[in-house]
């Protein structure tokens, strides 16, 4: 309905960018908030849409339309040129969302520098143990393909999952990846 609050927040982000080389927790929080807020804006501007992949020929992440600090970015620029290489933080994959049903749920809280580590821990643990997205047993791990697509970020995928799992997982547990549902998450 009224997008003025979202637009005001996007303007605030656009006018208060940290340096793209800033490695502080505050900068990480800024870029994750920007990614999520601009993803929401993309969906809101194109709603109703069945899937984010229905936009921009299936590649909405590549379109440069986001202005932050006087520079134009795409969602991919924010994720792959800033967040992933600058922060080297695998838990971001459970914090930035692509608006698809198989994406981690969008948290209802913004990220802040002084709490970003705790926030990422909570989101990672919550997502990996959520049976809607993953099934973890002692001898089998059936997990989101995000863990396959970004395996380099996670290192030893099994060990990463073991760290956050509520279930004790064998070092020999087989890993299987789920299918990804790109339909719109209407949360």
N, C-alpha and C positions, 0 to 999 in steps of 0.2 A: 504494500500500500504506500506508505510514506517512506521514501528512500533518503530523506534529507539527513538522517543521522548517519547512515552508511556513507553517503557522499561527503559529509563533514569529516568523518573519520579518514576516508581516503585522501581528502585534501590535507588533513593533518599529516598523514604518512608521507604524502608527496612533498611536503614542505619541511620535513624534519628527518631527512635521511642521514644515517651514519655513513662513514666512509665504507666503501666496498671491501676494504682490507681490515676493517675493525673486527677483531676477533673476540670482543667482549660478550658476556652473556646478554647484555642489553642490546647489542647489535643482532645477536642471534634471535632474540625475542622479537625485535623490530621486523626482521626479514620473514620470520614465520607468520607473524600477524599480517604483514603485507600480502604474502602469498594467499593466505586464507581469505582475507577481506576482498582482494581483487578477484579471487575465484567466485566468491559469493556475488560480487558485482556482475561478473560475466553471466552467471546463471540468471540473476534477477533481470538483467537487460534483455535476455533472450527467452524468458519464460512465457508460455510453457514450452519445454523442450524435453524429449524423452531421455536424452543422454547428453552429457557434455561433448561426447564424440560426434554429435550431430552438428556441431559448430565448426566453422572454419575448415571444412573438408576433412573432418576427423582429427585435426591437429590444432585445437584451440590453444595449446600450450606454446606454439611457435609464433603466434601473432604478437608483434610488438605494439602494445596499446597502453601500457602502464607507464606513467611519468612519475619518477621519484627522483628528487634532487636535481631536476632539470635533465635527467637522462631517461631515454625510453627503454623499457624492458618488456620481455615476454614473461609468462609464468616460468617457462623453461630457463630463461636467463636467471631469474631469481633462484630457482632450485639448483640448477646445474652449474651456473657460473659464480654464484655467491654462496648459498647455504652449504651445499655439499663440499666444495673444495676449501672454502675458508674455515669452516667449523669442524669438518671431519667428525660429524656427529650422526651415527646411524639411527638414533632414536627419533630423528626428525621425520622419518618415514611414517611414524604413528601420530604425528602432530600436524603436518601439512596435508591438506585433503583436496581431492580432485572432484568432489561432488558425485561420485559413483557409489552405488550400494556396497561394493566390496572395499571401498576406501575406509580407513579408520573413521569412526564418527567424529564430526566436528565438535570440539569441546566448547562448552558455553562460557569459557573464560579466556581472556586474552593472556598472552605470555608477557612476563616481566623479567627483567634481568636478574633480580634478586631471588626469584623462585623458579627460574627456567629449568634447572637441573631436577628439582623435585617434581615439577610438572611433567617433564619428559619421562621420568621414572614411572609416574603414575599412569600416563597414557600408554606407555609401552607394555607394562604389566597388564593393564586392563584389556588392551587389544589382543595381545597374544593369548590370554586366557579366556577370551570371549568365544564361546562355542558357536556363535553365529558366523565367525570368520575362520576359526582354527580349531583343530581337534588334537589334543596332546595326551598321549598315553605313554606308559613306560617304554613300549617298544615301537611306537609309530607316531610320527609327527606329520599331520596334514595341515599345512599352513598356506597363508596368502602367497600368491606369486610375487608380491612385492619383495619378499625375502630372496627370491630367485633373480628377479630383474636387477636388484641392487646387492647381490651377494658380495661383491667387492667391498661395499660399505660395512657389511656385517662381519666380515672375516669368516670364522668358523660358524656357519649358520646354526648347526646343532648346539654348539656351546652357547651361542647368543640366546637361543630359545630356552635352553636349560637354565640360564641365569634368571630368567623372568617367569618360568613356568611354576604353577602351583603344584604340578605333578612331578615326581622324580622320573627323569627320562634317562634311559640307558644310553651309554656312549655308542651303542650299536643300533639305536633306533633308526628305522628307515624314514626317509623324508619324502613326502609327496606334496605337490602343490595343487591348490584348488583352482577351479576356473574363476575368472574374474568377471563379475557382473558390472558392466558399465552403465546400466540403467540409472537414471537420476535418483540420488538419495534425497528424498523430499523432506528430510529432517529440518 
